């Protein structure tokens, strides 16, 4: 009987403990709920909505529903039959009433240059078509409708979900038969821009690592007062706007700027060097801005490494270089990985610096995204390029987690 009482009492305590733990979790959730909602509304939701535009575009499906339905049974081998033309004329009448012809023309113009003006003119001319045959009259209004390419593009764009923007971001497209292939050489620009972005980001990451590692090593072994003063100098640039720092390099790197004047004064060169609007200017400004982001995680890890490890390696017969590469360098890998990962990811999104001090051949993906949003109003292209950058970032996190472990990241 006593054992039964103890078992029942233990079960009651267990239930009370579980209930108390559940209340603690609910209390913690209640405390962070405002912050969670704020992040979801102001950050997560806009990002998700932006990224969905890379694969979701109902502009054709919503404005030409009859035409899209009539083209579902079309084999694509020749110009579609009369019923497709009749459906298009009927859709054009609705489009004219709603004044949405510009949206159709804009979407088709992405795939067929010059289609926008022809679509707008065809919508206007279709109002005079009162009776069949619609096919002859619509082709007479514009010869574009006698080419199966325009009909193939309408059919391919007829579904709300599309692969067009992602394909074009990789310099690919669907031909008139729906097969995926490379775009014309004159239109193949995005892979080059993506490659340039990854190349510049990797090069900046490597240069900052080579510059930051010895400085971090010096700081980690310097007296505390000296290290603190040097850290203040390293952190001073964070007190200044990124735009101001980039503009300062714009002044320094000009043909008649202080750097070129000093080189000519020291007789290292007779003519000004091409420092501005060049790859050198882009790399110099980006390395300067990103150097603290690489240095601080490495320094943080080095401060936690006990000097006794190197003394033990030396006492066992290891030389300075051997002990460094076999003992010290592997211990600093979490800091190296965190600093390089942070720098590389930040470099992928650079826009202001390449735009101000870089040349035409130094513009990165962020500049193309800004152009698509601000001037072209092409949200699909911007979303597709953003998706590629996001996937690249997630891939880097995956590789870092496999090699080092994301739980070992130390940023300060």
C-alpha positions, 0 to 999 in steps of 0.5 A: 500500500505504501508503494502504491502511495509513493507511485501515485505521489511520484506520478502527481509530481511528474504531472505537476512538473510537466504542467509547470514546464508548459506554463514556463514555455507559454510565458516565454512565448508570450514575452517574445510574441510581440517581437516575433510578430514584428519580425514576421510582419516587417521582415519575413512576410515582405521577403517571402512575397518578393521571392514568390514573384520569381515563380508567380506571375498571373498577368497573362492568365488573369487578363487573357483567360479565354485565349489561354483556355483555347490554347490548351489543346493547341499542338503548337506546330502551326498558327492556332485555329480560328477559335483561339483568335476569336477568344483573343478578340473577346479578351481584348475587348475586356482588356480595353474596358479595364485598360490593362493592355499595357500589362499584357504588352509589358509581360510579352515584351520580356520574351519578344522585344517590341511586342508591347507597342504591337499588343497595345495597337492590336487591342485598339484595332480589335475594337473594329472587328465585329464578326468572323473571320477573326484570324484574317482580320487580326493578322491584318491588324498586325503580322505578329499574330500570324507567327506561332511564336507569340502564341507559344509565349502566350501559352507558356505564360498562361499558367500563374506559376512560371519558370521564365524569370528563373530561367532568364536569370541563368541566361536560359529560355524556352523556345517556340516548342517549349524546349529549354536552351540558351538565350542569344549571345547578345542577351546573355548577361546574367551569368556573367554578372553572377560570376562577377559577383561571386568572383569579387566577393571571394577575392575580397574575402581572401584579401581580408583574410590575409590582412586580418589574420596577422592583425588579429594574431597581434591583437590577441597577444598584445597587452590588454591596453594596447589591444583595446586602443588598436580595437578602437581604431578598427571599430572607428569606421563603424561610426561612419555611414557606408555611403560616406566611407565609399564617397571618401574612397571616391575622392582618394582614388580620383585621377587628381586625388591624393593617392595619384598626387602622392605617387607623382610627387614620389616619382613612381609614375608620370601619369595618373593611374586608373584607380577610380571606376576600375576593379582596383577601386572596387576591391580597395573600397570593399576590402576596407569596409569588410576588413573588421567583419573578418578580423573580429571573429578571428580575434574573438577565437584567438583570445580564447586559445590558451598559450599553453597549447603552443608551449606544450607543442614547442616542449614536445619538439615542434618547431614554430611553423610546425606548431602553428600549422598543426596546433594553432591554425586548426584552433582558429578555424571557427573564427576564420570560417565565421569571418569569411562566411560573414564577409562573403555573404555581405559582399554578395549584396554590395550595391553602393560601392561598385556603383560609385567607385567601380566601372561598367564591368564591376557592377554586381547582381545587386545593381541589376536588382536595383535597376529592375526595381527602380527603372524597369519595374520588373519585379519578376527579374529582381525576385529571381536574382534575389532567389539565386543569391539566397540559395547561394547564401543557404548553400554556404551555410550548409557547407560551413555547417558540414565542415566546421559546424554552425554551432561553433560560430563566434562573431565577437 
